Amino acid sequence: MSSVDRLEQNPAQTFVDEHFAPMSGVAIAAGPVADHTAELDPEESALVANSAEQRRHQFATGRYLARQAMQALGMAPAAIGRSDARAPAWPDCVGSISHTSTLAAAVTARGHGIRGVGIDLECLGRITQAMHARLYTDAERDRYAEDEPHWPCLLFSAKECAYKAVNPICGTYIGFQEVEIDVDWKRHRFAARYIGAHAPNALMNHGDGHFGFFADHVISFLVVRRPTR
Ligand SMILES: CC(C)(COP(=O)(O)OP(=O)(O)OC[C@H]1O[C@@H](n2cnc3c(N)ncnc32)[C@H](O)[C@@H]1OP(=O)(O)O)[C@@H](O)C(=O)NCCC(=O)NCCS
């Protein structure tokens, strides 16, 4: 399918292509959750054989978009397995997948000093006030209290991106109080700062975060590069 066809048929891809400036070695694919189960590799189908239909559609759409993103990097489409930590097992690249009940997105990357990437979609408004104390540090709650109304959803999404980018490399669980997010609203950018005790997770500090709002969702992703000295 040409990029023009993709733009016409898929508003989510149009948004991603227009909102996020092209980045060397990084490709993003986004689209509606649909029944892509017939396009799964047998190894992938086995991973969701006993799952509910909605979950199989989300999983298959994520893999379908991941292969589009791989192809955009010039890679041949290939099966994407699953690690013991339930992260996608990428062939010859790094990547990340996210889905809600209606929308899915995948990012792939390779070369250019890139160590990891994380992507996340969240439905706006799903974070209630009662969740704030668990998800945000006191400093974040002070800082963003009078800020843009969607700050809770963006910070949550940004922290999940950081987890998805770094967990496959460092292998430890990262709590929401171990990360603080710095938002540049004008440029639609964010940075993740690791403030916990497991030093390797500070890899996320070397990340470029990007976000946008589309169809009652926030979509965000973080590209983590090798530290330069
Ligand atoms: C793993 C987690 C981030 C997934 O996020 P989610 O909002 O529940 O769901 P999403 O749809 O956005 O993402 C699901 C995808 O994440 C990916 N994923 C799952 N575990 C992962 C891991 N350990 N590392 C990287 N990616 C992972 C998978 O691709 C999964 O989709 P798939 O099973 O269809 O392949 C979340 O469930 C979690 O455990 N969070 C706790 C840790 C955290 O976020 N800390 C924040 C502070 S850093």
Ligand as a Chemical Component Dictionary entry (heavy atoms), coordinates in Angstrom:
data_LIG
# 
_chem_comp.id                   LIG 
_chem_comp.type                 NON-POLYMER 
_chem_comp.pdbx_formal_charge   0 
_chem_comp.three_letter_code    LIG 
# 
loop_
_chem_comp_atom.comp_id 
_chem_comp_atom.atom_id 
_chem_comp_atom.alt_atom_id 
_chem_comp_atom.type_symbol 
_chem_comp_atom.charge 
_chem_comp_atom.model_Cartn_x 
_chem_comp_atom.model_Cartn_y 
_chem_comp_atom.model_Cartn_z 
_chem_comp_atom.pdbx_ordinal 
LIG C1  C1  C 0 3.456  -3.582 30.656 1  
LIG C2  C2  C 0 2.571  -2.357 30.693 2  
LIG C3  C3  C 0 3.451  -1.101 30.605 3  
LIG C4  C4  C 0 1.606  -2.398 29.489 4  
LIG O1  O1  O 0 0.839  -1.230 29.389 5  
LIG P1  P1  P 0 -0.765 -1.257 29.272 6  
LIG O2  O2  O 0 -1.236 0.162  29.310 7  
LIG O3  O3  O 0 -1.314 -2.210 30.280 8  
LIG O4  O4  O 0 -1.128 -1.859 27.858 9  
LIG P2  P2  P 0 -0.686 -1.370 26.401 10 
LIG O5  O5  O 0 -1.744 -1.779 25.485 11 
LIG O6  O6  O 0 -0.255 0.057  26.365 12 
LIG O7  O7  O 0 0.607  -2.240 26.141 13 
LIG C5  C5  C 0 0.485  -3.632 26.016 14 
LIG C6  C6  C 0 1.723  -4.087 25.302 15 
LIG O8  O8  O 0 2.861  -3.784 26.100 16 
LIG C7  C7  C 0 3.894  -4.659 25.695 17 
LIG N1  N1  N 0 4.566  -5.139 26.903 18 
LIG C8  C8  C 0 4.090  -5.989 27.825 19 
LIG N2  N2  N 0 5.024  -6.181 28.784 20 
LIG C9  C9  C 0 6.097  -5.434 28.430 21 
LIG C10 C10 C 0 7.386  -5.233 29.017 22 
LIG N3  N3  N 0 7.764  -5.838 30.159 23 
LIG N4  N4  N 0 8.250  -4.415 28.391 24 
LIG C11 C11 C 0 7.913  -3.799 27.232 25 
LIG N5  N5  N 0 6.701  -3.962 26.632 26 
LIG C12 C12 C 0 5.818  -4.782 27.244 27 
LIG C13 C13 C 0 3.254  -5.779 24.872 28 
LIG O9  O9  O 0 3.575  -5.560 23.504 29 
LIG C14 C14 C 0 1.780  -5.555 25.103 30 
LIG O10 O10 O 0 0.967  -5.857 23.990 31 
LIG P3  P3  P 0 0.821  -7.357 23.431 32 
LIG O11 O11 O 0 0.715  -8.264 24.624 33 
LIG O12 O12 O 0 -0.398 -7.318 22.588 34 
LIG O13 O13 O 0 2.092  -7.600 22.657 35 
LIG C15 C15 C 0 1.734  -2.265 31.991 36 
LIG O14 O14 O 0 0.764  -3.291 32.031 37 
LIG C16 C16 C 0 2.559  -2.372 33.260 38 
LIG O15 O15 O 0 2.882  -3.450 33.729 39 
LIG N6  N6  N 0 2.869  -1.221 33.890 40 
LIG C17 C17 C 0 3.526  -1.195 35.179 41 
LIG C18 C18 C 0 4.915  -0.630 35.108 42 
LIG C19 C19 C 0 4.904  0.790  34.698 43 
LIG O16 O16 O 0 4.267  1.189  33.752 44 
LIG N7  N7  N 0 5.633  1.641  35.422 45 
LIG C20 C20 C 0 5.644  3.047  35.119 46 
LIG C21 C21 C 0 6.815  3.707  35.721 47 
LIG S1  S1  S 0 8.237  3.519  34.709 48 
# 
loop_
_chem_comp_bond.comp_id 
_chem_comp_bond.atom_id_1 
_chem_comp_bond.atom_id_2 
_chem_comp_bond.value_order 
_chem_comp_bond.pdbx_ordinal 
LIG C1  C2  SING 1  
LIG C2  C3  SING 2  
LIG C2  C4  SING 3  
LIG C2  C15 SING 4  
LIG C4  O1  SING 5  
LIG O1  P1  SING 6  
LIG P1  O2  DOUB 7  
LIG P1  O3  SING 8  
LIG P1  O4  SING 9  
LIG O4  P2  SING 10 
LIG P2  O5  DOUB 11 
LIG P2  O6  SING 12 
LIG P2  O7  SING 13 
LIG O7  C5  SING 14 
LIG C5  C6  SING 15 
LIG C6  O8  SING 16 
LIG C6  C14 SING 17 
LIG O8  C7  SING 18 
LIG C7  N1  SING 19 
LIG C7  C13 SING 20 
LIG N1  C8  SING 21 
LIG N1  C12 SING 22 
LIG C8  N2  DOUB 23 
LIG N2  C9  SING 24 
LIG C9  C10 SING 25 
LIG C9  C12 DOUB 26 
LIG C10 N3  SING 27 
LIG C10 N4  DOUB 28 
LIG N4  C11 SING 29 
LIG C11 N5  DOUB 30 
LIG N5  C12 SING 31 
LIG C13 O9  SING 32 
LIG C13 C14 SING 33 
LIG C14 O10 SING 34 
LIG O10 P3  SING 35 
LIG P3  O11 DOUB 36 
LIG P3  O12 SING 37 
LIG P3  O13 SING 38 
LIG C15 O14 SING 39 
LIG C15 C16 SING 40 
LIG C16 O15 DOUB 41 
LIG C16 N6  SING 42 
LIG N6  C17 SING 43 
LIG C17 C18 SING 44 
LIG C18 C19 SING 45 
LIG C19 O16 DOUB 46 
LIG C19 N7  SING 47 
LIG N7  C20 SING 48 
LIG C20 C21 SING 49 
LIG C21 S1  SING 50 
# 
